[in-house]
Amino acid sequence: MDFAPLHNWKVTPAEAVELQKQLADQVILQDCLTGQPALVAGADVSYRWHGEQFYAAVVVLSLPDLQPVAEATARGRVTFPYVPGLLSFRELPVLLKAFEELSVSPDLVLVDGQGIAHPRRLGLASHLGLWLGLPTIGCAKSRLCGEHASVGQRRGQQVPLYDKQEQVGVVLTTRDRVKPLYISPGHKIGLRRAVEQVLMCGGGYRLPEPTRQAHLLSNRLRQEVEEG
């Protein structure tokens, strides 16, 4: 894939916060998909806790049959410190290296992370969407901000996620009797369409199949490298 640089990564945490505030104004929360997407990508990064070697994976599946089309990986040393709310400044550089190696351009990207369900409305999925210029969806396993009511245990049940009286996502049950996911628009997609696409990408597990496959691939890459 080819994409133009969005900004320099050599920033301090304080500069990263200010950059997030600026970039958040560029996020588009309208549905920019033309028809039903044919190719959906999942993206994930694996690393040991407090480790500096990061392993990124992107897996592209076809829709609606969720068959593998392409995949790409990358690894890199990360020096940006761990700061809550600034995860994208640690994970995105190596993840973008993986997208550069991708042989196809997906119509939609699902990310294991937040979209606008972020204190400054620029989580990993939104930040990635701005870099790639593609519709992205945040599919996080835990909450970063906001409040919500209890959600039912049947697949498809959902409740709104609010932060400062603004709806920033939904809490969605993706499989019967499993913990829900925190779904939020990343870029170039609306909330309702984001939920529809996540459910369409369900392969019978808690995680959408694209991000589940990316998670497995990134972990496999890390294990192969670290175990020799």
C-alpha positions as CSV (number, residue, x, y, z in Angstrom):
1,M,0.0,0.0,0.0
2,D,1.0,3.6,-0.6
3,F,0.0,6.5,1.6
4,A,1.4,10.0,2.2
5,P,3.1,10.8,5.6
6,L,0.7,12.6,8.0
7,H,3.2,13.9,10.5
8,N,6.6,13.2,12.2
9,W,6.8,10.6,14.9
10,K,9.6,12.3,16.8
11,V,7.5,14.0,19.5
12,T,7.4,14.2,23.2
13,P,4.3,13.0,25.1
14,A,3.2,16.6,25.6
15,E,3.6,17.3,21.9
16,A,1.7,14.1,21.1
17,V,-1.3,15.3,23.2
18,E,-1.4,18.6,21.2
19,L,-1.1,16.7,17.9
20,Q,-4.0,14.5,18.9
21,K,-6.2,17.5,19.5
22,Q,-5.3,18.9,16.1
23,L,-5.8,15.6,14.2
24,A,-9.1,14.9,15.9
25,D,-10.6,17.8,14.0
26,Q,-9.7,16.0,10.7
27,V,-11.6,12.8,11.6
28,I,-14.7,12.2,9.4
29,L,-17.6,10.5,11.2
30,Q,-19.8,10.0,8.1
31,D,-20.1,6.8,6.1
32,C,-17.7,7.1,3.2
33,L,-18.0,3.4,2.1
34,T,-19.5,3.0,-1.4
35,G,-21.7,0.0,-1.2
36,Q,-20.7,-3.2,0.7
37,P,-16.9,-3.5,1.2
38,A,-15.3,-6.5,-0.6
39,L,-12.1,-6.5,1.4
40,V,-11.8,-6.0,5.1
41,A,-8.5,-5.8,7.0
42,G,-7.7,-6.6,10.6
43,A,-4.8,-5.0,12.3
44,D,-3.0,-5.8,15.6
45,V,0.3,-5.4,17.4
46,S,2.0,-7.9,19.8
47,Y,4.7,-7.2,22.3
48,R,5.8,-8.3,25.8
49,W,4.7,-6.2,28.7
50,H,7.2,-3.3,29.0
51,G,9.1,-4.7,26.0
52,E,10.5,-2.5,23.2
53,Q,10.2,-5.0,20.3
54,F,6.8,-4.7,18.6
55,Y,5.4,-7.1,16.0
56,A,2.6,-5.9,13.8
57,A,0.3,-7.9,11.5
58,V,-2.4,-7.0,9.0
59,V,-4.7,-9.7,7.6
60,V,-7.1,-9.0,4.7
61,L,-10.2,-11.1,4.3
62,S,-12.9,-11.1,1.7
63,L,-16.5,-10.3,2.5
64,P,-19.0,-11.8,3.1
65,D,-17.2,-15.2,3.2
66,L,-14.3,-14.1,5.4
67,Q,-11.7,-15.9,3.3
68,P,-8.0,-14.9,3.5
69,V,-6.8,-12.7,0.7
70,A,-3.5,-11.2,1.8
71,E,-1.4,-10.6,4.9
72,A,1.7,-8.6,5.9
73,T,3.9,-8.3,9.0
74,A,6.5,-6.0,10.4
75,R,8.7,-5.6,13.5
76,G,10.4,-2.7,15.1
77,R,11.9,-1.3,18.2
78,V,9.7,1.2,20.0
79,T,11.0,3.9,22.3
80,F,8.0,6.1,22.9
81,P,7.0,5.7,26.5
82,Y,3.8,4.0,27.7
83,V,1.3,6.8,28.4
84,P,-2.4,6.2,28.8
85,G,-4.2,7.7,25.8
86,L,-1.1,7.8,23.6
87,L,-1.0,4.2,22.5
88,S,-1.0,5.0,18.8
89,F,2.4,6.8,19.2
90,R,3.8,3.4,20.3
91,E,2.0,1.0,17.9
92,L,1.3,2.9,14.7
93,P,4.8,3.3,13.4
94,V,5.4,-0.4,13.2
95,L,1.8,-1.1,12.1
96,L,2.2,1.3,9.2
97,K,5.3,-0.6,8.2
98,A,3.1,-3.7,7.8
99,F,0.5,-1.8,5.8
100,E,3.3,-0.6,3.5
101,E,4.1,-4.3,2.7
102,L,0.4,-5.1,2.0
103,S,-0.2,-6.2,-1.6
104,V,-3.8,-5.1,-1.7
105,S,-5.7,-2.0,-0.5
106,P,-8.7,-2.9,1.8
107,D,-12.0,-1.1,1.7
108,L,-12.3,-1.1,5.5
109,V,-9.9,-1.7,8.4
110,L,-10.9,-3.1,11.8
111,V,-8.4,-2.2,14.6
112,D,-7.8,-3.8,18.0
113,G,-8.1,-0.5,19.8
114,Q,-10.2,2.6,20.2
115,G,-11.7,4.9,17.5
116,I,-13.2,8.1,18.9
117,A,-13.9,6.4,22.2
118,H,-10.9,8.3,23.5
119,P,-10.5,11.3,25.8
120,R,-9.3,13.4,22.9
121,R,-11.3,11.5,20.3
122,L,-8.3,10.1,18.5
123,G,-7.7,6.5,19.4
124,L,-5.5,4.1,17.5
125,A,-8.2,3.4,14.8
126,S,-8.9,7.1,14.2
127,H,-5.2,7.9,14.0
128,L,-4.6,5.0,11.6
129,G,-7.6,6.0,9.4
130,L,-6.1,9.5,9.0
131,W,-2.7,8.0,7.9
132,L,-4.3,5.5,5.4
133,G,-7.2,7.6,4.3
134,L,-9.5,4.6,4.7
135,P,-12.6,3.8,6.8
136,T,-11.6,2.4,10.1
137,I,-13.4,1.0,13.1
138,G,-12.1,0.6,16.7
139,C,-12.9,-2.8,18.2
140,A,-11.5,-2.6,21.8
141,K,-11.6,-5.3,24.4
142,S,-11.7,-2.7,27.3
143,R,-13.0,0.7,28.0
144,L,-10.7,3.8,27.9
145,C,-13.3,6.5,28.7
146,G,-17.0,6.9,29.1
147,E,-19.9,5.3,30.9
148,H,-22.6,2.8,29.9
149,A,-25.4,0.6,31.2
150,S,-25.3,-3.1,31.4
151,V,-25.5,-4.9,28.0
152,G,-27.4,-8.2,27.3
153,Q,-25.6,-11.5,26.7
154,R,-27.1,-12.2,23.3
155,R,-25.2,-11.6,20.1
156,G,-26.1,-8.2,18.7
157,Q,-27.3,-6.6,21.9
158,Q,-25.8,-3.2,22.5
159,V,-25.9,-0.1,24.7
160,P,-24.5,3.4,24.1
161,L,-21.2,4.5,25.4
162,Y,-21.2,8.1,26.5
163,D,-18.4,10.4,27.4
164,K,-19.2,13.9,28.7
165,Q,-22.8,13.5,27.4
166,E,-21.5,12.7,23.9
167,Q,-22.0,9.2,22.4
168,V,-18.6,8.0,21.4
169,G,-19.4,4.3,20.7
170,V,-21.4,1.3,21.7
171,V,-20.8,-1.7,24.0
172,L,-21.6,-4.6,21.7
173,T,-22.1,-8.3,22.5
174,T,-20.6,-10.1,19.5
175,R,-21.2,-13.7,20.7
176,D,-23.7,-15.2,23.1
177,R,-22.6,-15.1,26.7
178,V,-19.2,-13.5,26.2
179,K,-17.8,-10.2,27.3
180,P,-18.8,-7.3,25.0
181,L,-16.5,-5.2,22.8
182,Y,-16.2,-1.4,22.8
183,I,-17.0,-0.4,19.2
184,S,-16.4,3.2,18.0
185,P,-16.0,4.8,14.6
186,G,-12.4,5.4,13.6
187,H,-12.5,7.5,10.5
188,K,-14.8,7.8,7.4
189,I,-17.6,5.7,8.9
190,G,-20.6,6.3,11.2
191,L,-21.5,4.5,14.4
192,R,-24.4,2.5,13.0
193,R,-22.5,1.3,10.0
194,A,-19.5,0.5,12.2
195,V,-21.7,-1.9,14.3
196,E,-23.2,-3.5,11.2
197,Q,-19.8,-4.2,9.8
198,V,-18.4,-5.6,13.0
199,L,-21.3,-8.0,13.3
200,M,-20.9,-9.0,9.6
201,C,-17.2,-9.8,10.3
202,G,-18.1,-12.1,13.2
203,G,-16.6,-15.6,12.7
204,G,-18.1,-17.2,15.8
205,Y,-15.7,-15.7,18.3
206,R,-15.7,-12.7,20.6
207,L,-13.3,-10.8,18.3
208,P,-14.3,-10.0,14.7
209,E,-12.5,-12.5,12.4
210,P,-10.2,-9.9,10.8
211,T,-8.7,-8.7,14.1
212,R,-8.7,-12.2,15.5
213,Q,-6.6,-13.4,12.6
214,A,-4.3,-10.4,12.9
215,H,-3.9,-11.1,16.6
216,L,-3.0,-14.7,15.9
217,L,-0.5,-13.7,13.2
218,S,1.2,-11.0,15.3
219,N,1.6,-13.3,18.3
220,R,2.9,-16.1,16.0
221,L,5.5,-13.7,14.6
222,R,6.6,-12.6,18.0
223,Q,7.0,-16.2,19.3
224,E,8.9,-17.2,16.2
225,V,11.4,-14.4,16.6
226,E,11.8,-14.5,20.4
227,E,12.0,-18.3,20.6
228,G,14.4,-18.5,17.6
